[in-house]
Amino acid sequence: MRILVTGATGQVGRHLVAQLHEAGHDVRALTRNPAAAEFPAGVQVVAGDLTDTSTLGPAFEGVDGVHLITFGGDGSQDLTNGSEIIGLAERNGVQRATVLGGWSATSVESALMSSTISWSILQPVEFMGNALEWAEEIRAKRTVSMLATYPSAMVHEADIASVAASALTEDGRGSRTYPLTGPQALTPQERARILAEATGQDITYVQLTEDGERARLRGYGYDDDYVEFGIQLATNPPDASIVVLPTVEDVTGRPARTFAQWAQEHAEQFRTTA
């Protein structure tokens, strides 16, 4: 199959490109900056911007399946041109599509579910990669400072990609939404302990106040609306965050990767060099 992966340089997209390529599929990777992209030999890299449908024509030519994300641009805003993107896919004969969904549906999901394309919606509860936000603080102070204390059944990005690859290449996966979790629901304090084991250095969890959490989030450059969303999430988390689901194993035939595996893979990004 020839499969187009949008968001190809992202946390999930990189894994999906690699997995499809290793499985022998003809992979086309979409990026706004092809010169900066690094993919295995044999992967076709094409330029395009999801926020501008007029740039996407060559990317969709001759494609059997497509993996879509729902945001684009420098600000990673929700796409509003979903109907145009899905219309382009239909005109080019795309048969299957997966969508990496977010907190709420966008124009992409609604257009896809009304189309002739077989669709699969991927809904991860949380990326394990969100822990990378802690890397700078851990390297500088060997601490993890947060307001949130609730456990989250976060999922490895490679497992999200594996479910997408199955939906794109196997029969009987369409017209379904796949809620995705890892094999454990872990608190931030438990994740900090696992990162300490992976890096071989002490990491202390620091409980923040709401004002302290606001300052932390603003330090990442988030605007006030997102900061207040973060406070609400920390103090009133969704019930689904703690529920461990078997979806990854049901679809792929193997257990979901653990946070300990993810921590070992990314240990160098957290390790203090001084």
LINMOUR-V244129 format. One record per residue. N is the residue number from 1. RES is the residue in one letter. OMEGA is omega as a letter, one per 40 degrees, with the letter a starting at -180 (* if undefined). D_CENTER is the distance of its C-alpha to the mean C-alpha in whole Angstrom. Layout:
# LINMOUR-V244129
n=(N N)
res=(RES RES)
omega=(OMEGA OMEGA)
d_center=(D_CENTER D_CENTER)
This chain:
# LINMOUR-V244129
n=(1 2 3 4 5 6 7 8 9 10 11 12 13 14 15 16 17 18 19 20 21 22 23 24 25 26 27 28 29 30 31 32 33 34 35 36 37 38 39 40 41 42 43 44 45 46 47 48 49 50 51 52 53 54 55 56 57 58 59 60 61 62 63 64 65 66 67 68 69 70 71 72 73 74 75 76 77 78 79 80 81 82 83 84 85 86 87 88 89 90 91 92 93 94 95 96 97 98 99 100 101 102 103 104 105 106 107 108 109 110 111 112 113 114 115 116 117 118 119 120 121 122 123 124 125 126 127 128 129 130 131 132 133 134 135 136 137 138 139 140 141 142 143 144 145 146 147 148 149 150 151 152 153 154 155 156 157 158 159 160 161 162 163 164 165 166 167 168 169 170 171 172 173 174 175 176 177 178 179 180 181 182 183 184 185 186 187 188 189 190 191 192 193 194 195 196 197 198 199 200 201 202 203 204 205 206 207 208 209 210 211 212 213 214 215 216 217 218 219 220 221 222 223 224 225 226 227 228 229 230 231 232 233 234 235 236 237 238 239 240 241 242 243 244 245 246 247 248 249 250 251 252 253 254 255 256 257 258 259 260 261 262 263 264 265 266 267 268 269 270 271 272 273 274)
res=(M R I L V T G A T G Q V G R H L V A Q L H E A G H D V R A L T R N P A A A E F P A G V Q V V A G D L T D T S T L G P A F E G V D G V H L I T F G G D G S Q D L T N G S E I I G L A E R N G V Q R A T V L G G W S A T S V E S A L M S S T I S W S I L Q P V E F M G N A L E W A E E I R A K R T V S M L A T Y P S A M V H E A D I A S V A A S A L T E D G R G S R T Y P L T G P Q A L T P Q E R A R I L A E A T G Q D I T Y V Q L T E D G E R A R L R G Y G Y D D D Y V E F G I Q L A T N P P D A S I V V L P T V E D V T G R P A R T F A Q W A Q E H A E Q F R T T A)
omega=(i a i i i a a i a a i a i i a i a a i i i i i i i a i a a i i a a a a a i a i i a i i i a i i a a i a a a i a a a a a a i a i a a i a i a a a i a a a i i i i a a a i a a i i i i a i i i a a i i i i a i a i a i i a a a i a a i a i a i a i a i a i i i i i a i i i i a a a i i i a a a i i a a i a i a i i i a a i a i i i i a i i a i a a a a i i a a i a i a i a i i a a i a i i i i i i i i i i i a a a i i i a i a i a i i i i i i i i a i i i a a i a a a i a i i i i i a a a a i i a a a a i a a a a a i a a a i a i i a i i i i a i a a a a a a a i a a *)
d_center=(23 22 18 16 13 12 9 11 11 7 5 5 8 10 10 11 13 15 15 16 19 20 21 23 21 22 19 19 16 16 16 18 19 20 23 20 18 18 18 20 24 24 20 21 20 21 21 20 18 16 19 22 22 25 23 22 25 25 21 22 25 26 22 22 19 16 12 11 9 11 11 13 16 17 16 13 15 14 16 19 21 19 22 23 20 21 24 24 22 25 28 26 26 23 23 19 16 13 10 7 9 9 12 14 15 16 18 16 16 20 21 19 21 24 24 25 22 21 18 15 12 9 9 8 10 8 6 9 8 9 13 13 14 17 18 21 22 23 24 26 28 26 25 22 23 22 23 21 22 21 19 15 14 11 9 9 6 9 10 7 8 12 12 11 14 16 16 17 19 21 23 23 20 20 20 18 15 14 13 11 12 13 17 18 18 18 20 19 22 22 19 21 23 21 20 24 25 22 24 27 28 28 26 27 25 27 27 27 28 27 29 27 24 24 25 22 20 22 22 19 20 19 21 23 22 18 21 22 19 18 22 22 18 20 23 22 19 18 20 17 16 18 19 18 17 18 16 14 18 19 18 17 21 20 19 15 15 16 15 18 17 14 17 19 17 16 19 21 18 20 23 26 28 32)
